[in-house]
């Protein structure tokens, strides 16, 4: 892999960790264990049976919890403590040839994971404002499918995976912005109507 590919791999893994940290760690470990990719020295810890079993169990728990409106937002809040450090580690480990994690790579990974985590959490909080659960399940299943697809793509085509991930994130951020603006305009219109009626 070229340096650009390795950089894209590290950044893409950090972004994915901000959405599904346990699934990402499990996917990296499984890919290394099965010999699908040659993992850098620092990432080889993810092939440990303890790491794989723990990450797999937590990924299954997250899959279930993430479908329950309201509970998913509480889960997201708690998972800030896992997703950001996981993203920092995955990025730094991918960019490390000798197993030494650099501070700059850790900071970059933490920033990428926090950004995707904030977009995911904010989007789900808005979705939870909807009274019916279908939108929540759709959003959660969409995140599951996107995470699995991006994880499969990240090892074979890291630059493409990173580009698609950024495009999806920008699209989601734009959608959240437009939806929030629409809600604010609607709320201000109702307030104006109430004031006029008074």
TIRO-2110 file (N, C-alpha, C; in Angstrom, 1 decimal):
// TIRO-2110
0.8, -1.2, 0.0, N, 1, A
0.0, 0.0, 0.0, CA, 1, A
0.9, 1.2, 0.0, C, 1, A
0.4, 2.3, -0.7, N, 2, A
1.1, 3.5, -0.7, CA, 2, A
0.8, 4.3, 0.6, C, 2, A
1.6, 5.4, 0.8, N, 3, A
1.3, 6.1, 2.0, CA, 3, A
-0.1, 6.8, 2.0, C, 3, A
-0.5, 7.2, 0.8, N, 4, A
-1.9, 7.7, 0.7, CA, 4, A
-2.9, 6.7, 1.1, C, 4, A
-2.7, 5.4, 0.6, N, 5, A
-3.7, 4.4, 1.0, CA, 5, A
-3.7, 4.1, 2.5, C, 5, A
-2.5, 4.1, 3.1, N, 6, A
-2.4, 3.8, 4.5, CA, 6, A
-3.1, 4.9, 5.3, C, 6, A
-2.8, 6.2, 4.9, N, 7, A
-3.5, 7.3, 5.5, CA, 7, A
-5.0, 7.2, 5.4, C, 7, A
-5.5, 6.9, 4.2, N, 8, A
-6.9, 6.8, 4.0, CA, 8, A
-7.5, 5.6, 4.9, C, 8, A
-6.8, 4.5, 5.0, N, 9, A
-7.2, 3.4, 5.8, CA, 9, A
-7.3, 3.8, 7.2, C, 9, A
-6.3, 4.5, 7.8, N, 10, A
-6.4, 4.9, 9.2, CA, 10, A
-7.5, 5.9, 9.4, C, 10, A
-7.7, 6.9, 8.5, N, 11, A
-8.8, 7.8, 8.7, CA, 11, A
-10.1, 7.2, 8.5, C, 11, A
-10.3, 6.3, 7.6, N, 12, A
-11.6, 5.6, 7.4, CA, 12, A
-11.9, 4.8, 8.6, C, 12, A
-11.0, 4.0, 9.1, N, 13, A
-11.2, 3.2, 10.3, CA, 13, A
-11.7, 4.1, 11.5, C, 13, A
-11.0, 5.2, 11.6, N, 14, A
-11.4, 6.1, 12.7, CA, 14, A
-12.8, 6.7, 12.5, C, 14, A
-13.2, 7.0, 11.3, N, 15, A
-14.5, 7.5, 11.0, CA, 15, A
-15.5, 6.4, 11.3, C, 15, A
-15.2, 5.2, 10.9, N, 16, A
-16.2, 4.1, 11.2, CA, 16, A
-16.3, 3.8, 12.7, C, 16, A
-15.2, 3.9, 13.4, N, 17, A
-15.3, 3.7, 14.9, CA, 17, A
-16.2, 4.7, 15.5, C, 17, A
-16.3, 5.9, 15.0, N, 18, A
-17.2, 6.9, 15.5, CA, 18, A
-18.7, 6.5, 15.4, C, 18, A
-19.0, 5.6, 14.5, N, 19, A
-20.4, 5.1, 14.2, CA, 19, A
-20.6, 3.8, 14.9, C, 19, A
-19.7, 2.8, 14.6, N, 20, A
-19.8, 1.5, 15.2, CA, 20, A
-18.4, 1.0, 15.6, C, 20, A
-18.0, 1.4, 16.8, N, 21, A
-16.6, 1.1, 17.2, CA, 21, A
-16.4, -0.4, 17.4, C, 21, A
-17.3, -1.1, 18.0, N, 22, A
-17.1, -2.5, 18.3, CA, 22, A
-17.1, -3.4, 17.0, C, 22, A
-18.0, -3.0, 16.1, N, 23, A
-18.1, -3.7, 14.8, CA, 23, A
-16.8, -3.5, 14.0, C, 23, A
-16.3, -2.3, 14.1, N, 24, A
-15.0, -1.9, 13.4, CA, 24, A
-13.8, -2.7, 13.9, C, 24, A
-13.7, -2.7, 15.2, N, 25, A
-12.6, -3.5, 15.9, CA, 25, A
-12.7, -5.0, 15.5, C, 25, A
-14.0, -5.5, 15.6, N, 26, A
-14.2, -6.9, 15.3, CA, 26, A
-13.8, -7.2, 13.8, C, 26, A
-14.2, -6.3, 12.9, N, 27, A
-14.0, -6.5, 11.5, CA, 27, A
-12.5, -6.5, 11.2, C, 27, A
-11.8, -5.5, 11.8, N, 28, A
-10.3, -5.4, 11.6, CA, 28, A
-9.6, -6.7, 12.1, C, 28, A
-10.0, -7.1, 13.3, N, 29, A
-9.4, -8.3, 13.9, CA, 29, A
-9.7, -9.6, 13.1, C, 29, A
-10.9, -9.7, 12.6, N, 30, A
-11.3, -10.9, 11.8, CA, 30, A
-10.6, -10.9, 10.5, C, 30, A
-10.5, -9.7, 9.9, N, 31, A
-9.7, -9.6, 8.6, CA, 31, A
-8.3, -10.0, 8.8, C, 31, A
-7.7, -9.6, 9.9, N, 32, A
-6.3, -9.9, 10.1, CA, 32, A
-6.1, -11.4, 10.5, C, 32, A
-7.0, -11.9, 11.3, N, 33, A
-7.0, -13.3, 11.7, CA, 33, A
-7.1, -14.3, 10.5, C, 33, A
-8.1, -13.9, 9.6, N, 34, A
-8.3, -14.8, 8.5, CA, 34, A
-7.3, -14.6, 7.3, C, 34, A
-6.4, -13.7, 7.5, N, 35, A
-5.4, -13.5, 6.5, CA, 35, A
-5.9, -12.7, 5.3, C, 35, A
-7.0, -12.0, 5.4, N, 36, A
-7.5, -11.2, 4.3, CA, 36, A
-6.7, -10.0, 4.1, C, 36, A
-6.0, -9.4, 5.1, N, 37, A
-5.2, -8.3, 5.0, CA, 37, A
-4.0, -8.5, 5.9, C, 37, A
-2.9, -7.8, 5.6, N, 38, A
-1.7, -7.8, 6.5, CA, 38, A
-1.8, -6.6, 7.4, C, 38, A
-2.1, -6.8, 8.6, N, 39, A
-2.3, -5.7, 9.6, CA, 39, A
-0.9, -5.2, 10.0, C, 39, A
-0.9, -3.8, 10.2, N, 40, A
0.3, -3.3, 10.8, CA, 40, A
0.6, -3.9, 12.2, C, 40, A
1.8, -3.8, 12.7, N, 41, A
2.1, -4.4, 14.0, CA, 41, A
1.2, -4.0, 15.1, C, 41, A
0.9, -2.7, 15.2, N, 42, A
0.1, -2.2, 16.3, CA, 42, A
-1.4, -2.7, 16.2, C, 42, A
-1.9, -3.0, 15.0, N, 43, A
-3.3, -3.4, 14.9, CA, 43, A
-3.4, -4.9, 15.1, C, 43, A
-2.3, -5.7, 15.2, N, 44, A
-2.4, -7.1, 15.3, CA, 44, A
-3.0, -7.5, 16.7, C, 44, A
-3.1, -6.6, 17.6, N, 45, A
-3.7, -6.9, 18.9, CA, 45, A
-5.2, -7.2, 18.7, C, 45, A
-5.8, -6.7, 17.6, N, 46, A
-7.2, -6.9, 17.4, CA, 46, A
-7.5, -8.4, 17.0, C, 46, A
-6.5, -9.1, 16.6, N, 47, A
-6.7, -10.5, 16.3, CA, 47, A
-6.7, -11.5, 17.5, C, 47, A
-6.5, -10.9, 18.7, N, 48, A
-6.5, -11.7, 19.9, CA, 48, A
-7.9, -12.3, 20.1, C, 48, A
-8.0, -13.5, 20.5, N, 49, A
-9.4, -14.1, 20.8, CA, 49, A
-10.2, -13.3, 21.8, C, 49, A
-9.5, -12.8, 22.8, N, 50, A
-10.2, -12.0, 23.8, CA, 50, A
-10.8, -10.7, 23.2, C, 50, A
-10.0, -10.1, 22.3, N, 51, A
-10.5, -8.8, 21.7, CA, 51, A
-11.7, -9.2, 20.8, C, 51, A
-11.5, -10.2, 20.0, N, 52, A
-12.5, -10.6, 19.0, CA, 52, A
-13.9, -11.0, 19.7, C, 52, A
-13.8, -11.8, 20.8, N, 53, A
-15.0, -12.2, 21.5, CA, 53, A
-15.7, -11.0, 22.1, C, 53, A
-14.9, -10.2, 22.8, N, 54, A
-15.4, -9.0, 23.5, CA, 54, A
-16.0, -8.0, 22.5, C, 54, A
-15.3, -7.7, 21.4, N, 55, A
-15.8, -6.8, 20.4, CA, 55, A
-17.0, -7.3, 19.7, C, 55, A
-17.0, -8.6, 19.4, N, 56, A
-18.2, -9.3, 18.8, CA, 56, A
-19.4, -9.2, 19.7, C, 56, A
-19.3, -9.5, 21.0, N, 57, A
-20.4, -9.5, 21.9, CA, 57, A
-20.9, -8.1, 22.0, C, 57, A
-20.0, -7.1, 22.1, N, 58, A
-20.5, -5.7, 22.3, CA, 58, A
-21.1, -5.2, 21.0, C, 58, A
-20.7, -5.7, 19.8, N, 59, A
-21.3, -5.3, 18.6, CA, 59, A
-22.7, -5.8, 18.5, C, 59, A
-22.9, -7.1, 18.9, N, 60, A
-24.3, -7.6, 19.0, CA, 60, A
-25.2, -6.9, 19.9, C, 60, A
-24.6, -6.5, 21.1, N, 61, A
-25.4, -5.7, 22.1, CA, 61, A
-25.8, -4.4, 21.5, C, 61, A
-24.8, -3.7, 20.8, N, 62, A
-25.1, -2.4, 20.2, CA, 62, A
-26.1, -2.6, 19.1, C, 62, A
-26.1, -3.6, 18.3, N, 63, A
-27.0, -3.9, 17.3, CA, 63, A
-28.5, -3.9, 17.8, C, 63, A
-28.6, -4.5, 19.0, N, 64, A
-30.0, -4.6, 19.6, CA, 64, A
-30.4, -3.2, 20.2, C, 64, A
-29.5, -2.7, 21.1, N, 65, A
-29.8, -1.5, 21.8, CA, 65, A
-30.1, -0.3, 20.9, C, 65, A
-29.4, -0.3, 19.8, N, 66, A
-29.5, 0.9, 18.8, CA, 66, A
-30.8, 0.9, 18.1, C, 66, A
-31.7, -0.1, 18.3, N, 67, A
-33.0, -0.1, 17.6, CA, 67, A
-34.1, 0.5, 18.5, C, 67, A
-33.8, 0.8, 19.8, N, 68, A
-34.8, 1.2, 20.7, CA, 68, A
-34.7, 2.7, 20.9, C, 68, A
-35.8, 3.4, 20.4, N, 69, A
-35.8, 4.9, 20.5, CA, 69, A
-35.6, 5.4, 21.9, C, 69, A
-34.8, 6.4, 22.0, N, 70, A
-34.5, 6.9, 23.3, CA, 70, A
-33.3, 6.2, 24.0, C, 70, A
-33.4, 4.9, 24.1, N, 71, A
-32.3, 4.1, 24.7, CA, 71, A
-31.0, 4.3, 23.8, C, 71, A
-31.2, 4.4, 22.5, N, 72, A
-30.1, 4.5, 21.6, CA, 72, A
-29.3, 5.8, 21.8, C, 72, A
-30.0, 6.9, 22.2, N, 73, A
-29.4, 8.2, 22.4, CA, 73, A
-28.6, 8.1, 23.7, C, 73, A
-29.1, 7.4, 24.8, N, 74, A
-28.3, 7.2, 26.0, CA, 74, A
-27.1, 6.3, 25.7, C, 74, A
-27.3, 5.3, 24.9, N, 75, A
-26.1, 4.5, 24.5, CA, 75, A
-25.1, 5.3, 23.8, C, 75, A
-25.5, 6.1, 22.9, N, 76, A
-24.6, 7.0, 22.1, CA, 76, A
-23.8, 7.9, 23.1, C, 76, A
-24.5, 8.4, 24.1, N, 77, A
-23.8, 9.3, 25.0, CA, 77, A
-22.7, 8.6, 25.8, C, 77, A
-23.0, 7.4, 26.3, N, 78, A
-22.0, 6.5, 27.0, CA, 78, A
-20.9, 6.1, 26.0, C, 78, A
-21.3, 5.8, 24.8, N, 79, A
-20.3, 5.3, 23.8, CA, 79, A
-19.3, 6.3, 23.4, C, 79, A
-19.5, 7.6, 23.7, N, 80, A
-18.4, 8.6, 23.4, CA, 80, A
-17.1, 8.2, 24.1, C, 80, A
-17.2, 7.5, 25.2, N, 81, A
-16.0, 7.1, 26.0, CA, 81, A
-15.3, 5.9, 25.3, C, 81, A
-16.0, 5.2, 24.4, N, 82, A
-15.4, 4.1, 23.6, CA, 82, A
-15.1, 4.5, 22.2, C, 82, A
-15.9, 5.2, 21.5, N, 83, A
-15.8, 5.4, 20.1, CA, 83, A
-14.6, 6.3, 19.8, C, 83, A
-14.4, 7.4, 20.6, N, 84, A
-13.3, 8.3, 20.3, CA, 84, A
-12.0, 7.7, 20.6, C, 84, A
-11.7, 7.0, 21.7, N, 85, A
-10.5, 6.4, 21.9, CA, 85, A
-10.2, 5.2, 20.9, C, 85, A
-11.3, 4.5, 20.5, N, 86, A
-11.1, 3.4, 19.5, CA, 86, A
-10.7, 4.0, 18.2, C, 86, A
-11.3, 5.1, 17.8, N, 87, A
-10.9, 5.8, 16.5, CA, 87, A
-9.5, 6.3, 16.6, C, 87, A
-9.1, 6.9, 17.7, N, 88, A
-7.7, 7.3, 17.9, CA, 88, A
-6.7, 6.2, 17.7, C, 88, A
-7.0, 5.1, 18.4, N, 89, A
-6.1, 3.9, 18.3, CA, 89, A
-6.1, 3.3, 16.9, C, 89, A
-7.2, 3.1, 16.3, N, 90, A
-7.2, 2.5, 15.0, CA, 90, A
-6.5, 3.3, 14.0, C, 90, A
-6.6, 4.7, 14.0, N, 91, A
-5.9, 5.5, 13.1, CA, 91, A
-4.4, 5.5, 13.3, C, 91, A
-4.0, 5.6, 14.6, N, 92, A
-2.6, 5.7, 14.9, CA, 92, A
-2.0, 4.3, 14.6, C, 92, A
-2.7, 3.2, 14.9, N, 93, A
-2.1, 1.9, 14.7, CA, 93, A
-2.0, 1.6, 13.2, C, 93, A
-2.9, 2.1, 12.4, N, 94, A
-2.8, 1.8, 11.0, CA, 94, A
-1.7, 2.6, 10.4, C, 94, A
-1.4, 3.8, 10.9, N, 95, A
-0.3, 4.6, 10.4, CA, 95, A
1.1, 4.3, 11.0, C, 95, A
1.1, 3.3, 11.9, N, 96, A
2.4, 3.0, 12.6, CA, 96, A
3.0, 1.8, 11.9, C, 96, A
4.3, 2.0, 11.5, N, 97, A
5.0, 0.9, 10.9, CA, 97, A
5.7, 0.1, 12.0, C, 97, A
6.1, 0.7, 13.1, N, 98, A
6.9, 0.1, 14.1, CA, 98, A
6.2, -0.2, 15.4, C, 98, A
4.9, 0.0, 15.4, N, 99, A
4.1, -0.2, 16.6, CA, 99, A
4.0, 0.9, 17.6, C, 99, A
4.8, 2.0, 17.3, N, 100, A
4.8, 3.2, 18.1, CA, 100, A
3.7, 4.1, 17.6, C, 100, A
2.7, 4.5, 18.5, N, 101, A
1.6, 5.3, 18.1, CA, 101, A
2.0, 6.8, 18.3, C, 101, A
1.9, 7.5, 17.2, N, 102, A
2.3, 8.9, 17.3, CA, 102, A
1.1, 9.8, 17.8, C, 102, A
1.5, 10.9, 18.5, N, 103, A
0.5, 11.8, 19.0, CA, 103, A
-0.4, 12.4, 18.0, C, 103, A
0.3, 12.8, 16.8, N, 104, A
-0.5, 13.4, 15.8, CA, 104, A
-1.5, 12.5, 15.2, C, 104, A
-1.2, 11.2, 15.0, N, 105, A
-2.1, 10.2, 14.4, CA, 105, A
-3.2, 9.9, 15.4, C, 105, A
-2.9, 9.9, 16.7, N, 106, A
-3.9, 9.7, 17.7, CA, 106, A
-4.9, 10.8, 17.7, C, 106, A
-4.4, 12.1, 17.6, N, 107, A
-5.3, 13.2, 17.6, CA, 107, A
-6.2, 13.3, 16.4, C, 107, A
-5.6, 12.9, 15.2, N, 108, A
-6.4, 12.9, 14.0, CA, 108, A
-7.5, 11.8, 14.1, C, 108, A
-7.1, 10.7, 14.6, N, 109, A
-8.1, 9.6, 14.7, CA, 109, A
-9.2, 10.0, 15.7, C, 109, A
-8.8, 10.6, 16.8, N, 110, A
-9.8, 11.0, 17.8, CA, 110, A
-10.8, 12.1, 17.2, C, 110, A
-10.2, 13.0, 16.4, N, 111, A
-11.0, 14.0, 15.8, CA, 111, A
-12.0, 13.5, 14.8, C, 111, A
-11.5, 12.5, 14.0, N, 112, A
-12.4, 11.9, 13.0, CA, 112, A
-13.5, 11.1, 13.6, C, 112, A
-13.1, 10.3, 14.7, N, 113, A
-14.1, 9.5, 15.4, CA, 113, A
-15.2, 10.4, 16.1, C, 113, A
-14.7, 11.5, 16.7, N, 114, A
-15.6, 12.4, 17.4, CA, 114, A
-16.6, 13.0, 16.4, C, 114, A
-16.1, 13.4, 15.2, N, 115, A
-16.9, 14.1, 14.2, CA, 115, A
-18.0, 13.1, 13.8, C, 115, A
-17.7, 11.9, 13.4, N, 116, A
-18.7, 11.0, 12.9, CA, 116, A
-19.6, 10.6, 14.1, C, 116, A
-19.1, 10.5, 15.3, N, 117, A
-19.9, 10.1, 16.4, CA, 117, A
-20.9, 11.3, 16.7, C, 117, A
-20.5, 12.5, 16.6, N, 118, A
-21.4, 13.7, 16.8, CA, 118, A
-22.5, 13.7, 15.8, C, 118, A
-22.1, 13.5, 14.5, N, 119, A
-23.1, 13.5, 13.4, CA, 119, A
-24.1, 12.3, 13.7, C, 119, A
-23.6, 11.1, 14.0, N, 120, A
-24.5, 10.0, 14.3, CA, 120, A
-25.4, 10.3, 15.4, C, 120, A
-24.9, 10.8, 16.5, N, 121, A
-25.7, 11.0, 17.7, CA, 121, A
-26.7, 12.1, 17.5, C, 121, A
-26.3, 13.2, 16.8, N, 122, A
-27.2, 14.3, 16.5, CA, 122, A
-28.3, 13.9, 15.6, C, 122, A
-28.0, 13.1, 14.6, N, 123, A
-29.0, 12.6, 13.7, CA, 123, A
-30.0, 11.7, 14.4, C, 123, A
-29.5, 10.8, 15.2, N, 124, A
-30.4, 9.9, 15.9, CA, 124, A
-31.3, 10.7, 16.9, C, 124, A
-30.8, 11.7, 17.6, N, 125, A
-31.6, 12.5, 18.5, CA, 125, A
-32.7, 13.2, 17.7, C, 125, A
-32.5, 13.7, 16.5, N, 126, A
-33.5, 14.3, 15.7, CA, 126, A
-34.5, 13.2, 15.3, C, 126, A
-34.0, 12.0, 14.9, N, 127, A
-34.9, 10.9, 14.5, CA, 127, A
-35.8, 10.5, 15.6, C, 127, A
-35.3, 10.5, 16.8, N, 128, A
-36.1, 10.1, 18.0, CA, 128, A
-37.2, 11.1, 18.3, C, 128, A
-37.1, 12.3, 17.7, N, 129, A
-38.2, 13.2, 17.9, CA, 129, A
-39.5, 12.8, 17.2, C, 129, A
-39.3, 11.9, 16.2, N, 130, A
-40.5, 11.3, 15.5, CA, 130, A
-41.2, 10.4, 16.4, C, 130, A
-42.5, 10.4, 16.4, N, 131, A
-43.3, 9.6, 17.4, CA, 131, A
-43.3, 8.1, 17.0, C, 131, A
-43.0, 7.7, 15.7, N, 132, A
-43.1, 6.3, 15.4, CA, 132, A
-41.7, 5.7, 15.3, C, 132, A
-41.6, 4.4, 15.6, N, 133, A
-40.3, 3.8, 15.7, CA, 133, A
-39.7, 3.4, 14.4, C, 133, A
-40.5, 3.4, 13.3, N, 134, A
-40.0, 2.9, 12.0, CA, 134, A
-38.8, 3.7, 11.5, C, 134, A
-38.8, 5.1, 11.7, N, 135, A
-37.7, 5.9, 11.3, CA, 135, A
-36.4, 5.6, 12.1, C, 135, A
-36.6, 5.2, 13.4, N, 136, A
-35.4, 4.9, 14.2, CA, 136, A
-34.8, 3.6, 13.7, C, 136, A
-35.7, 2.6, 13.4, N, 137, A
-35.2, 1.3, 12.9, CA, 137, A
-34.5, 1.4, 11.6, C, 137, A
-35.1, 2.3, 10.7, N, 138, A
-34.5, 2.5, 9.4, CA, 138, A
-33.2, 3.1, 9.5, C, 138, A
-33.0, 4.1, 10.4, N, 139, A
-31.8, 4.8, 10.6, CA, 139, A
-30.7, 3.9, 11.1, C, 139, A
-31.1, 3.1, 12.1, N, 140, A
-30.2, 2.1, 12.7, CA, 140, A
-29.7, 1.0, 11.7, C, 140, A
-30.7, 0.5, 11.0, N, 141, A
-30.3, -0.5, 10.0, CA, 141, A
-29.4, 0.1, 8.9, C, 141, A
-29.7, 1.3, 8.5, N, 142, A
-28.9, 2.0, 7.5, CA, 142, A
-27.5, 2.2, 8.0, C, 142, A
-27.3, 2.5, 9.3, N, 143, A
-26.0, 2.6, 9.8, CA, 143, A
-25.3, 1.3, 9.9, C, 143, A
-26.0, 0.2, 10.2, N, 144, A
-25.4, -1.1, 10.2, CA, 144, A
-24.9, -1.5, 8.8, C, 144, A
-25.8, -1.3, 7.8, N, 145, A
-25.4, -1.7, 6.4, CA, 145, A
-24.3, -0.8, 5.9, C, 145, A
-24.3, 0.5, 6.2, N, 146, A
-23.2, 1.4, 5.7, CA, 146, A
-21.9, 1.0, 6.4, C, 146, A
-22.0, 0.7, 7.7, N, 147, A
-20.7, 0.3, 8.4, CA, 147, A
-20.1, -1.0, 7.9, C, 147, A
-21.0, -2.0, 7.6, N, 148, A
-20.5, -3.2, 7.1, CA, 148, A
-19.9, -3.1, 5.7, C, 148, A
-20.6, -2.3, 4.9, N, 149, A
-20.2, -2.1, 3.5, CA, 149, A
-18.9, -1.3, 3.5, C, 149, A
-18.8, -0.3, 4.3, N, 150, A
-17.5, 0.5, 4.3, CA, 150, A
-16.4, -0.3, 4.9, C, 150, A
-16.7, -1.1, 5.9, N, 151, A
-15.6, -1.9, 6.4, CA, 151, A
-15.1, -3.0, 5.4, C, 151, A
-16.0, -3.5, 4.6, N, 152, A
-15.6, -4.4, 3.6, CA, 152, A
-14.7, -3.7, 2.5, C, 152, A
-15.1, -2.5, 2.2, N, 153, A
-14.5, -1.7, 1.2, CA, 153, A
-13.1, -1.1, 1.6, C, 153, A
-13.0, -0.8, 2.9, N, 154, A
-11.9, -0.1, 3.4, CA, 154, A
-10.5, -0.8, 3.2, C, 154, A
-10.6, -2.1, 3.3, N, 155, A
-9.3, -2.9, 3.1, CA, 155, A
-8.9, -3.1, 1.6, C, 155, A
-9.9, -3.2, 0.8, N, 156, A
-9.6, -3.4, -0.6, CA, 156, A
-9.4, -2.1, -1.4, C, 156, A
-10.1, -1.0, -1.0, N, 157, A
-10.0, 0.3, -1.7, CA, 157, A
-10.2, 1.4, -0.7, C, 157, A
-9.1, 1.6, 0.1, N, 158, A
-9.2, 2.6, 1.2, CA, 158, A
-9.5, 4.0, 0.8, C, 158, A
-9.0, 4.5, -0.4, N, 159, A
-9.2, 5.8, -0.8, CA, 159, A
-10.7, 6.0, -1.3, C, 159, A
-11.2, 5.0, -2.0, N, 160, A
-12.6, 5.0, -2.4, CA, 160, A
-13.5, 5.0, -1.1, C, 160, A
-13.2, 4.1, -0.2, N, 161, A
-14.0, 4.0, 1.0, CA, 161, A
-14.0, 5.3, 1.8, C, 161, A
-12.9, 5.9, 1.9, N, 162, A
-12.8, 7.2, 2.6, CA, 162, A
-13.6, 8.3, 1.9, C, 162, A
-13.5, 8.3, 0.5, N, 163, A
-14.3, 9.3, -0.2, CA, 163, A
-15.8, 9.1, -0.1, C, 163, A
-16.2, 7.8, -0.2, N, 164, A
-17.6, 7.6, 0.0, CA, 164, A
-18.1, 7.9, 1.4, C, 164, A
-17.3, 7.6, 2.4, N, 165, A
-17.6, 7.8, 3.8, CA, 165, A
-17.8, 9.3, 4.0, C, 165, A
-16.9, 10.1, 3.5, N, 166, A
-16.9, 11.6, 3.6, CA, 166, A
-18.2, 12.1, 2.9, C, 166, A
-18.5, 11.6, 1.7, N, 167, A
-19.6, 12.1, 1.0, CA, 167, A
-20.9, 11.8, 1.7, C, 167, A
-21.0, 10.6, 2.3, N, 168, A
-22.2, 10.2, 3.1, CA, 168, A
-22.3, 11.1, 4.3, C, 168, A
-21.2, 11.3, 5.0, N, 169, A
-21.2, 12.2, 6.2, CA, 169, A
-21.6, 13.6, 5.9, C, 169, A
-21.1, 14.1, 4.8, N, 170, A
-21.5, 15.5, 4.4, CA, 170, A
-23.0, 15.5, 4.0, C, 170, A
-23.5, 14.5, 3.3, N, 171, A
-24.9, 14.4, 3.0, CA, 171, A
-25.7, 14.4, 4.3, C, 171, A
-25.3, 13.6, 5.2, N, 172, A
-26.1, 13.5, 6.5, CA, 172, A
-26.1, 14.9, 7.2, C, 172, A
-24.9, 15.5, 7.3, N, 173, A
-24.7, 16.8, 7.9, CA, 173, A
-25.6, 17.8, 7.3, C, 173, A
-25.6, 17.8, 5.9, N, 174, A
-26.5, 18.8, 5.2, CA, 174, A
-27.9, 18.5, 5.5, C, 174, A
-28.3, 17.2, 5.5, N, 175, A
-29.7, 16.9, 5.8, CA, 175, A
-30.1, 17.3, 7.2, C, 175, A
-29.3, 17.1, 8.2, N, 176, A
-29.5, 17.5, 9.5, CA, 176, A
-29.7, 19.0, 9.6, C, 176, A
-28.8, 19.7, 8.9, N, 177, A
-28.8, 21.2, 8.9, CA, 177, A
-30.2, 21.7, 8.3, C, 177, A
-30.5, 21.1, 7.2, N, 178, A
-31.8, 21.5, 6.5, CA, 178, A
-33.0, 21.2, 7.4, C, 178, A
-33.0, 20.0, 8.0, N, 179, A
-34.1, 19.6, 8.8, CA, 179, A
-34.2, 20.5, 10.0, C, 179, A
-33.1, 20.8, 10.7, N, 180, A
-33.1, 21.7, 11.8, CA, 180, A
-33.6, 23.1, 11.5, C, 180, A
-33.2, 23.6, 10.3, N, 181, A
-33.6, 24.9, 9.9, CA, 181, A
-35.1, 24.9, 9.6, C, 181, A
-35.6, 23.8, 9.0, N, 182, A
-37.1, 23.7, 8.8, CA, 182, A
-37.8, 23.6, 10.1, C, 182, A
-37.3, 22.9, 11.1, N, 183, A
-38.0, 22.8, 12.4, CA, 183, A
-38.0, 24.2, 13.1, C, 183, A
-36.9, 24.9, 13.0, N, 184, A
-36.8, 26.2, 13.6, CA, 184, A
-37.8, 27.2, 13.0, C, 184, A
-37.9, 27.2, 11.6, N, 185, A
-38.8, 28.0, 10.9, CA, 185, A
-40.2, 27.7, 11.3, C, 185, A
-40.5, 26.4, 11.4, N, 186, A
-41.9, 26.0, 11.7, CA, 186, A
-42.2, 26.4, 13.1, C, 186, A
-41.3, 26.3, 14.0, N, 187, A
-41.5, 26.7, 15.4, CA, 187, A
-41.7, 28.2, 15.5, C, 187, A
-40.9, 29.0, 14.8, N, 188, A
-41.0, 30.4, 14.8, CA, 188, A
-42.3, 30.9, 14.2, C, 188, A
-42.8, 30.1, 13.1, N, 189, A
-44.1, 30.4, 12.5, CA, 189, A
-45.2, 30.2, 13.4, C, 189, A
-45.2, 29.1, 14.2, N, 190, A
-46.2, 28.8, 15.2, CA, 190, A
-46.3, 29.9, 16.3, C, 190, A
-45.1, 30.3, 16.7, N, 191, A
-45.0, 31.4, 17.8, CA, 191, A
-45.6, 32.7, 17.3, C, 191, A
-45.3, 33.0, 16.0, N, 192, A
-45.8, 34.2, 15.4, CA, 192, A
-47.3, 34.1, 15.3, C, 192, A
-47.8, 32.9, 14.9, N, 193, A
-49.3, 32.7, 14.8, CA, 193, A
-50.0, 32.9, 16.2, C, 193, A
-49.3, 32.3, 17.2, N, 194, A
-49.9, 32.4, 18.6, CA, 194, A
-49.9, 33.9, 19.0, C, 194, A
-48.8, 34.6, 18.7, N, 195, A
-48.7, 36.0, 19.1, CA, 195, A
-49.8, 36.8, 18.4, C, 195, A
-49.9, 36.6, 17.1, N, 196, A
-50.9, 37.3, 16.3, CA, 196, A
-52.3, 37.0, 16.8, C, 196, A
-52.6, 35.7, 17.1, N, 197, A
-53.9, 35.4, 17.6, CA, 197, A
-54.3, 36.0, 18.9, C, 197, A
-53.2, 36.2, 19.8, N, 198, A
-53.4, 36.8, 21.0, CA, 198, A
-53.8, 38.3, 20.9, C, 198, A
END
